[in-house]
Amino acid sequence: MLEVCDLLAAELAAGRPPGAALAAAGARWPPLAAAVEASRLGADVPDALRRLAAERPGATDLRWVAGAWEVAQDSGHGLALALERTAAGLRAQRRTRRLVDSELASARATARLVACLPLAVLLMGSGAGSDPWSFLLATPVGWACLGLGLGLLALGLWWIERLADRASAP
């Protein structure tokens, strides 16, 4: 979407009419054919762009292009400038999303590492001469501890993933 927005802005800044700029972008990205056809027929281009954003996976940022098109169309201000600002906003949003994802990756990795620690402690206990496995697997209290521990471990991992998914949601 960023490439489409940049292409439209460049075409418009070069003095091409909006329909021709949209046709050039449609040649670069074929799913824009419906919007190009709407422009050619004099129909509502922002509506066609919004429908495309809703129908096409990964094209949700096209809503911003539709909004810029509609504002420029209604106000009479330059569409090229509106699309340049839209592209700048999309770039900033992409940078922020990458930063959030990289920060969340370290939190997720830490949670997984902490989840492996009980197994490491059991292995170290076995290597030190004790037998924690016989306690866990042969006694009712051990089974209860093992079940509770595995349940809490799964709950903790699920919770971290849920928090990370909420933080990374747009």
ROSE-4610 file (N, C-alpha, C; in Angstrom, 1 decimal, always signed):
// ROSE-4610
residu = [M/M/M/L/L/L/E/E/E/V/V/V/C/C/C/D/D/D/L/L/L/L/L/L/A/A/A/A/A/A/E/E/E/L/L/L/A/A/A/A/A/A/G/G/G/R/R/R/P/P/P/P/P/P/G/G/G/A/A/A/A/A/A/L/L/L/A/A/A/A/A/A/A/A/A/G/G/G/A/A/A/R/R/R/W/W/W/P/P/P/P/P/P/L/L/L/A/A/A/A/A/A/A/A/A/V/V/V/E/E/E/A/A/A/S/S/S/R/R/R/L/L/L/G/G/G/A/A/A/D/D/D/V/V/V/P/P/P/D/D/D/A/A/A/L/L/L/R/R/R/R/R/R/L/L/L/A/A/A/A/A/A/E/E/E/R/R/R/P/P/P/G/G/G/A/A/A/T/T/T/D/D/D/L/L/L/R/R/R/W/W/W/V/V/V/A/A/A/G/G/G/A/A/A/W/W/W/E/E/E/V/V/V/A/A/A/Q/Q/Q/D/D/D/S/S/S/G/G/G/H/H/H/G/G/G/L/L/L/A/A/A/L/L/L/A/A/A/L/L/L/E/E/E/R/R/R/T/T/T/A/A/A/A/A/A/G/G/G/L/L/L/R/R/R/A/A/A/Q/Q/Q/R/R/R/R/R/R/T/T/T/R/R/R/R/R/R/L/L/L/V/V/V/D/D/D/S/S/S/E/E/E/L/L/L/A/A/A/S/S/S/A/A/A/R/R/R/A/A/A/T/T/T/A/A/A/R/R/R/L/L/L/V/V/V/A/A/A/C/C/C/L/L/L/P/P/P/L/L/L/A/A/A/V/V/V/L/L/L/L/L/L/M/M/M/G/G/G/S/S/S/G/G/G/A/A/A/G/G/G/S/S/S/D/D/D/P/P/P/W/W/W/S/S/S/F/F/F/L/L/L/L/L/L/A/A/A/T/T/T/P/P/P/V/V/V/G/G/G/W/W/W/A/A/A/C/C/C/L/L/L/G/G/G/L/L/L/G/G/G/L/L/L/G/G/G/L/L/L/L/L/L/A/A/A/L/L/L/G/G/G/L/L/L/W/W/W/W/W/W/I/I/I/E/E/E/R/R/R/L/L/L/A/A/A/D/D/D/R/R/R/A/A/A/S/S/S/A/A/A/P/P/P]
num = [1/1/1/2/2/2/3/3/3/4/4/4/5/5/5/6/6/6/7/7/7/8/8/8/9/9/9/10/10/10/11/11/11/12/12/12/13/13/13/14/14/14/15/15/15/16/16/16/17/17/17/18/18/18/19/19/19/20/20/20/21/21/21/22/22/22/23/23/23/24/24/24/25/25/25/26/26/26/27/27/27/28/28/28/29/29/29/30/30/30/31/31/31/32/32/32/33/33/33/34/34/34/35/35/35/36/36/36/37/37/37/38/38/38/39/39/39/40/40/40/41/41/41/42/42/42/43/43/43/44/44/44/45/45/45/46/46/46/47/47/47/48/48/48/49/49/49/50/50/50/51/51/51/52/52/52/53/53/53/54/54/54/55/55/55/56/56/56/57/57/57/58/58/58/59/59/59/60/60/60/61/61/61/62/62/62/63/63/63/64/64/64/65/65/65/66/66/66/67/67/67/68/68/68/69/69/69/70/70/70/71/71/71/72/72/72/73/73/73/74/74/74/75/75/75/76/76/76/77/77/77/78/78/78/79/79/79/80/80/80/81/81/81/82/82/82/83/83/83/84/84/84/85/85/85/86/86/86/87/87/87/88/88/88/89/89/89/90/90/90/91/91/91/92/92/92/93/93/93/94/94/94/95/95/95/96/96/96/97/97/97/98/98/98/99/99/99/100/100/100/101/101/101/102/102/102/103/103/103/104/104/104/105/105/105/106/106/106/107/107/107/108/108/108/109/109/109/110/110/110/111/111/111/112/112/112/113/113/113/114/114/114/115/115/115/116/116/116/117/117/117/118/118/118/119/119/119/120/120/120/121/121/121/122/122/122/123/123/123/124/124/124/125/125/125/126/126/126/127/127/127/128/128/128/129/129/129/130/130/130/131/131/131/132/132/132/133/133/133/134/134/134/135/135/135/136/136/136/137/137/137/138/138/138/139/139/139/140/140/140/141/141/141/142/142/142/143/143/143/144/144/144/145/145/145/146/146/146/147/147/147/148/148/148/149/149/149/150/150/150/151/151/151/152/152/152/153/153/153/154/154/154/155/155/155/156/156/156/157/157/157/158/158/158/159/159/159/160/160/160/161/161/161/162/162/162/163/163/163/164/164/164/165/165/165/166/166/166/167/167/167/168/168/168/169/169/169/170/170/170]
x = [+0.8/+0.0/+0.9/+2.0/+2.9/+3.4/+3.7/+4.2/+3.1/+1.9/+0.8/+0.6/+0.7/+0.5/+1.6/+2.8/+4.0/+3.8/+3.4/+3.3/+2.2/+1.1/+0.0/+0.4/+1.1/+1.6/+2.6/+3.5/+4.5/+3.8/+2.9/+2.2/+1.4/+0.7/+0.0/+0.9/+2.0/+3.0/+3.6/+3.6/+4.1/+3.1/+1.9/+0.9/-0.1/-0.1/-1.1/-2.4/-3.5/-4.8/-5.0/-5.9/-6.1/-6.4/-7.3/-7.7/-6.5/-5.6/-4.4/-3.4/-3.3/-2.4/-2.9/-4.2/-4.8/-4.6/-4.7/-4.5/-3.1/-2.1/-0.7/-0.5/-1.1/-1.0/-1.6/-2.8/-3.5/-2.7/-1.9/-1.0/+0.1/+0.5/+1.5/+1.0/-0.3/-0.9/-2.3/-2.5/-3.8/-5.0/-5.0/-6.2/-6.9/-6.2/-6.8/-7.7/-7.9/-8.8/-10.2/-10.8/-12.1/-12.1/-11.1/-11.0/-10.7/-9.9/-9.6/-10.9/-11.6/-12.9/-13.9/-13.9/-14.8/-14.4/-13.1/-12.6/-13.0/-12.8/-13.1/-14.6/-15.5/-16.9/-17.5/-16.6/-17.1/-17.8/-17.6/-18.2/-17.4/-17.8/-17.1/-15.8/-14.7/-13.4/-13.1/-13.3/-13.0/-13.8/-15.0/-15.8/-15.2/-14.8/-14.2/-12.9/-12.1/-10.9/-11.2/-12.2/-12.6/-13.1/-13.8/-14.3/-13.1/-12.1/-10.9/-10.2/-10.1/-9.4/-10.1/-11.4/-12.1/-12.0/-12.0/-12.0/-10.6/-9.6/-8.3/-7.4/-6.9/-6.1/-4.8/-4.4/-3.2/-3.3/-4.6/-4.8/-5.6/-5.5/-6.3/-5.8/-4.6/-4.0/-4.6/-5.2/-5.9/-7.0/-7.5/-8.5/-8.0/-6.7/-6.1/-6.0/-5.7/-5.6/-7.0/-8.0/-9.4/-9.8/-9.4/-9.7/-9.0/-7.8/-7.1/-7.7/-8.1/-8.8/-10.1/-10.9/-12.2/-12.0/-11.1/-10.8/-10.4/-9.5/-9.0/-10.2/-11.0/-12.1/-13.2/-13.4/-14.4/-14.0/-12.7/-12.2/-11.5/-11.2/-10.5/-9.0/-8.5/-7.0/-6.3/-5.0/-4.2/-4.2/-4.5/-4.5/-3.0/-2.1/-0.7/-0.2/-0.4/+0.1/-0.6/-1.9/-2.6/-2.0/-1.7/-1.2/+0.3/+1.0/+2.4/+2.3/+1.4/+1.2/+0.7/-0.1/-0.6/+0.5/+1.4/+2.5/+3.5/+3.7/+4.5/+3.9/+2.6/+1.9/+2.0/+1.9/+2.0/+3.4/+4.4/+5.8/+6.1/+5.5/+5.7/+5.0/+3.8/+3.0/+3.8/+4.4/+5.2/+6.4/+7.1/+8.3/+7.8/+6.7/+6.3/+5.9/+5.2/+4.8/+6.1/+7.1/+8.3/+9.0/+9.0/+9.6/+8.9/+7.5/+6.7/+6.9/+7.0/+7.2/+8.5/+9.6/+10.9/+11.0/+10.3/+10.3/+9.5/+8.4/+7.6/+8.3/+9.1/+9.9/+10.8/+11.4/+12.2/+11.4/+10.2/+9.4/+8.9/+8.5/+8.1/+9.2/+10.4/+11.5/+11.9/+11.8/+12.0/+11.0/+9.7/+8.7/+8.9/+9.4/+9.6/+10.8/+11.8/+13.0/+12.6/+11.8/+11.4/+10.5/+9.8/+8.9/+9.8/+11.0/+11.9/+12.7/+12.7/+13.4/+13.0/+11.7/+11.4/+12.0/+12.0/+12.7/+14.2/+14.8/+16.2/+16.5/+15.6/+15.8/+15.7/+14.7/+14.5/+15.7/+16.3/+17.5/+18.7/+18.8/+19.9/+19.8/+18.5/+18.3/+18.6/+18.3/+18.7/+20.2/+20.8/+22.3/+23.0/+22.4/+23.0/+22.8/+22.1/+22.0/+20.6/+19.8/+18.4/+17.5/+16.3/+15.4/+14.1/+14.0/+12.8/+11.7/+12.1/+11.2/+10.3/+10.9/+10.1/+9.1/+9.4/+8.5/+7.3/+7.6/+6.6/+5.7/+6.3/+5.6/+5.1/+5.5/+5.1/+4.2/+4.0/+3.2/+2.0/+0.9/-0.2/+0.1/+0.8/+1.2/+2.1/+3.0/+3.8/+3.0/+2.0/+1.1/+0.3/-0.1/-0.8/+0.1/+1.3/+2.3/+2.6/+2.8/+3.1/+1.9/+0.7/-0.5/-0.6/-0.5/-0.6/+0.5/+1.7/+2.8/+2.6/+2.2/+2.0/+0.8/-0.2/-1.3/-0.9/-0.2/+0.2/+1.2/+2.1/+3.0/+2.2/+1.3/+0.5/-0.3/-0.9/-1.6/-0.7/+0.5/+1.5/+1.9/+2.2/+2.5/+1.4/+0.2/-1.0/-1.2/-1.0/-1.2/-0.2/+1.0/+2.1/+1.8/+1.3/+1.0/-0.2/-1.2/-2.3/-2.0/-1.2/-0.7/+0.1/+0.9/+1.8/+0.9/-0.1/-1.0/-1.8/-2.3/-3.0/-2.1/-0.9/+0.1/+0.4/+0.5/+0.9/-0.3/-1.5/-2.7/-2.8/-3.2/-3.2/-4.3]
y = [-1.2/+0.0/+1.2/+1.2/+2.3/+2.6/+1.6/+1.8/+2.4/+1.9/+2.5/+3.9/+4.3/+5.6/+6.5/+6.0/+6.8/+7.0/+6.0/+6.1/+7.1/+7.0/+8.0/+9.4/+9.6/+10.9/+11.4/+10.6/+11.0/+11.3/+10.5/+10.8/+12.1/+12.3/+13.5/+14.8/+14.6/+15.7/+16.1/+15.1/+15.3/+16.0/+16.2/+16.9/+16.0/+14.7/+13.9/+14.0/+13.9/+13.9/+12.7/+12.8/+11.7/+10.3/+10.4/+9.1/+8.5/+9.3/+8.7/+8.2/+8.9/+8.4/+7.1/+7.0/+5.8/+4.6/+4.9/+3.9/+3.4/+4.3/+3.9/+3.0/+3.4/+2.6/+1.2/+1.2/+0.0/-0.9/-0.4/-1.2/-1.8/-1.1/-1.7/-2.7/-2.5/-3.4/-3.7/-4.8/-5.1/-5.1/-5.4/-5.4/-4.0/-2.9/-1.6/-1.4/-2.5/-2.4/-1.8/-2.2/-1.8/-0.3/+0.2/+1.7/+2.4/+1.9/+2.5/+2.6/+1.5/+1.5/+2.5/+2.6/+3.6/+5.0/+5.3/+6.6/+6.9/+5.9/+6.0/+6.3/+5.7/+5.8/+7.0/+7.7/+8.8/+8.4/+7.2/+6.7/+7.1/+6.7/+7.0/+6.2/+6.9/+6.2/+5.9/+6.8/+6.4/+5.2/+5.1/+3.9/+2.6/+2.7/+1.5/+1.2/+2.1/+1.9/+1.2/+1.7/+1.1/-0.3/-0.6/-1.9/-2.9/-2.4/-3.2/-3.4/-2.4/-2.5/-3.6/-3.6/-4.6/-6.0/-6.1/-7.5/-8.1/-7.3/-7.8/-7.9/-9.1/-9.3/-8.5/-7.7/-6.9/-5.6/-5.2/-3.9/-3.0/-3.2/-2.3/-0.9/-0.7/+0.7/+1.5/+0.8/+1.5/+2.4/+2.2/+3.1/+4.5/+4.6/+5.9/+6.6/+5.9/+6.4/+6.9/+6.1/+6.5/+7.7/+7.8/+9.0/+10.3/+10.1/+11.3/+11.7/+10.7/+11.0/+11.7/+11.3/+11.9/+13.3/+13.5/+14.9/+15.8/+15.4/+16.2/+16.5/+15.5/+15.6/+16.6/+16.5/+17.4/+18.8/+18.9/+20.2/+21.0/+20.3/+20.9/+21.1/+20.6/+20.7/+19.7/+19.8/+18.9/+17.5/+16.5/+15.1/+14.6/+15.2/+14.8/+15.0/+16.2/+16.5/+15.6/+15.4/+14.5/+13.1/+12.6/+11.3/+11.2/+12.3/+12.3/+12.2/+13.0/+12.9/+11.5/+11.0/+9.6/+8.6/+8.7/+7.8/+8.0/+9.3/+9.5/+8.9/+9.0/+8.4/+6.9/+6.3/+4.8/+4.4/+5.1/+4.8/+4.8/+5.9/+6.0/+4.9/+4.5/+3.4/+2.1/+1.9/+0.7/+0.6/+1.7/+1.8/+1.4/+2.0/+1.8/+0.3/-0.3/-1.7/-2.6/-2.3/-3.1/-3.0/-1.7/-1.5/-2.3/-2.2/-3.0/-4.5/-5.0/-6.4/-6.9/-6.0/-6.4/-6.4/-5.5/-5.4/-6.6/-7.0/-8.1/-9.4/-9.5/-10.7/-11.1/-10.1/-10.4/-10.8/-10.2/-10.6/-12.0/-12.4/-13.8/-14.8/-14.4/-15.3/-15.5/-14.5/-14.6/-15.5/-15.3/-16.2/-17.7/-17.9/-19.3/-19.9/-19.0/-19.5/-19.8/-18.9/-19.1/-20.4/-20.7/-21.9/-23.2/-23.1/-24.2/-24.4/-23.5/-23.6/-24.8/-25.1/-26.2/-27.5/-27.7/-28.9/-28.9/-27.8/-27.7/-28.0/-27.5/-27.8/-29.3/-30.0/-31.4/-32.2/-31.7/-32.4/-32.2/-31.0/-30.7/-31.5/-31.7/-32.5/-33.9/-34.4/-35.8/-36.0/-35.0/-35.1/-34.9/-34.3/-34.1/-35.3/-36.3/-37.5/-37.7/-36.7/-36.9/-37.5/-37.9/-38.5/-37.7/-36.5/-35.8/-36.4/-37.2/-37.8/-38.9/-39.6/-40.7/-40.0/-38.9/-38.1/-37.6/-37.0/-36.5/-37.5/-38.6/-39.6/-40.8/-41.0/-42.1/-41.8/-40.6/-40.3/-39.4/-39.5/-38.7/-37.2/-36.9/-35.4/-35.0/-35.8/-35.5/-35.3/-36.2/-36.0/-34.7/-34.3/-33.1/-31.9/-32.0/-30.9/-30.8/-31.9/-31.9/-31.3/-31.7/-31.2/-29.7/-29.3/-27.9/-27.1/-27.6/-26.9/-26.7/-27.8/-27.8/-26.9/-26.9/-26.0/-24.5/-24.2/-22.8/-22.4/-23.3/-23.0/-22.7/-23.5/-23.3/-22.0/-21.7/-20.5/-19.2/-19.3/-18.2/-18.0/-19.0/-18.8/-18.3/-18.7/-18.2/-16.7/-16.4/-15.0/-14.1/-14.5/-13.6/-13.5/-14.5/-14.4/-13.5/-13.6/-12.7/-11.3/-11.0/-9.6/-9.1/-9.9/-9.5/-9.3/-10.1/-10.0/-8.7/-8.4/-7.1/-5.9/-6.0/-4.9/-4.6/-5.7/-5.6/-5.4/-5.4/-5.2/-3.7/-3.5/-2.1/-1.3]
z = [+0.0/+0.0/+0.0/+0.7/+0.7/-0.7/-1.4/-2.8/-3.7/-3.5/-4.3/-4.0/-2.7/-2.2/-2.8/-2.7/-3.2/-4.8/-5.5/-6.9/-7.3/-6.6/-6.9/-6.6/-5.5/-5.1/-6.2/-6.6/-7.6/-9.0/-9.4/-10.6/-10.6/-9.4/-9.3/-9.2/-8.5/-8.4/-9.8/-10.6/-12.0/-12.9/-12.4/-13.1/-13.8/-13.6/-14.2/-13.5/-14.2/-13.5/-12.7/-11.7/-10.7/-11.4/-12.4/-13.1/-13.8/-14.4/-15.1/-14.0/-12.9/-11.9/-11.3/-11.1/-10.6/-11.6/-12.8/-13.9/-13.9/-13.7/-13.6/-12.4/-11.3/-10.1/-10.2/-11.0/-11.3/-12.2/-13.0/-13.9/-13.0/-12.0/-11.1/-10.1/-9.7/-8.7/-9.2/-9.9/-10.6/-9.8/-8.5/-7.7/-7.7/-8.1/-8.2/-9.4/-10.1/-11.3/-11.1/-10.0/-9.7/-9.4/-8.7/-8.4/-9.7/-10.6/-11.9/-12.7/-12.7/-13.4/-12.9/-11.5/-10.9/-11.3/-11.4/-11.8/-13.2/-14.1/-15.5/-15.7/-14.9/-15.1/-14.3/-13.6/-12.8/-11.5/-11.0/-9.8/-8.6/-7.4/-6.2/-6.0/-6.3/-6.1/-4.7/-3.7/-2.3/-1.9/-2.3/-1.9/-2.5/-3.8/-4.4/-3.7/-3.3/-2.5/-1.2/-0.5/+0.8/+0.7/-0.4/-0.6/-0.9/-1.6/-1.9/-0.6/+0.2/+1.5/+2.4/+2.4/+3.2/+2.6/+1.3/+0.7/+0.5/+0.4/+0.1/+1.3/+1.6/+2.8/+2.6/+3.6/+3.6/+3.0/+2.6/+1.9/+2.8/+4.1/+5.0/+5.0/+4.7/+4.7/+3.5/+2.6/+1.5/+1.9/+3.1/+3.7/+3.9/+4.2/+4.3/+3.0/+2.0/+0.6/+0.2/+0.5/+0.2/+1.0/+2.2/+3.0/+2.4/+2.1/+1.5/+0.1/-0.6/-1.9/-1.7/-0.7/-0.4/+0.1/+1.0/+1.5/+0.4/-0.4/-1.6/-2.5/-2.8/-3.7/-3.1/-1.8/-1.2/-1.0/-0.6/-0.3/-1.4/-2.5/-3.6/-3.4/-2.3/-2.1/-2.8/-3.0/-3.8/-3.3/-4.1/-3.7/-3.6/-4.3/-4.2/-2.8/-2.3/-1.0/+0.1/-0.1/+0.9/+0.8/-0.4/-0.5/+0.0/-0.1/+0.4/+2.0/+2.5/+4.0/+4.5/+3.7/+4.0/+4.0/+2.9/+2.8/+4.0/+4.4/+5.6/+6.8/+7.0/+8.1/+8.1/+6.9/+6.8/+7.1/+6.7/+7.0/+8.6/+9.2/+10.6/+11.4/+10.9/+11.5/+11.3/+10.1/+9.9/+10.8/+11.0/+11.9/+13.3/+13.7/+15.1/+15.3/+14.3/+14.3/+14.4/+13.7/+13.7/+15.1/+15.6/+17.0/+18.0/+18.0/+19.0/+18.8/+17.6/+17.4/+17.9/+17.7/+18.2/+19.7/+20.3/+21.8/+22.3/+21.7/+22.1/+21.9/+20.9/+20.7/+21.8/+22.4/+23.6/+24.8/+25.0/+26.1/+25.9/+24.7/+24.4/+24.6/+24.2/+24.3/+25.8/+26.6/+28.0/+28.7/+28.3/+28.9/+28.5/+27.3/+27.0/+27.7/+27.9/+28.7/+30.1/+30.7/+32.1/+32.2/+31.1/+31.1/+31.1/+30.6/+30.5/+31.8/+32.7/+33.9/+34.8/+35.0/+35.9/+35.4/+34.1/+33.5/+33.8/+33.7/+34.0/+35.4/+36.3/+37.8/+38.0/+37.4/+37.5/+37.0/+35.9/+35.3/+36.2/+36.8/+37.7/+39.0/+39.5/+40.7/+40.4/+39.2/+38.9/+38.8/+38.3/+38.2/+39.5/+40.5/+41.8/+42.7/+42.3/+43.1/+43.7/+43.6/+44.1/+43.0/+43.3/+42.3/+42.3/+41.7/+41.8/+40.9/+39.9/+39.0/+39.7/+40.6/+41.3/+42.2/+42.8/+43.6/+42.7/+41.6/+40.7/+40.0/+39.7/+38.9/+39.7/+41.0/+41.7/+42.9/+43.3/+44.5/+44.1/+44.8/+44.5/+44.7/+45.7/+45.8/+44.7/+44.2/+43.1/+41.8/+41.6/+40.4/+40.5/+41.7/+41.9/+41.7/+42.2/+41.9/+40.4/+39.8/+38.3/+37.5/+37.9/+37.2/+37.4/+38.6/+38.9/+38.3/+38.3/+37.7/+36.2/+35.5/+34.1/+33.7/+34.5/+34.3/+34.4/+35.5/+35.7/+34.6/+34.1/+33.0/+31.8/+31.4/+30.2/+30.4/+31.5/+31.8/+31.6/+32.1/+32.0/+30.6/+29.8/+28.4/+27.6/+27.9/+27.2/+27.5/+28.8/+29.2/+28.6/+28.5/+27.9/+26.4/+25.7/+24.3/+24.1/+25.0/+24.9/+25.1/+26.1/+26.3/+25.1/+24.6/+23.4/+22.2/+22.0/+20.8/+21.0/+22.2/+22.4/+22.2/+22.6/+22.4/+21.0/+20.2/+18.8/+17.9/+18.4/+17.5/+17.1/+15.8/+15.4/+16.0]
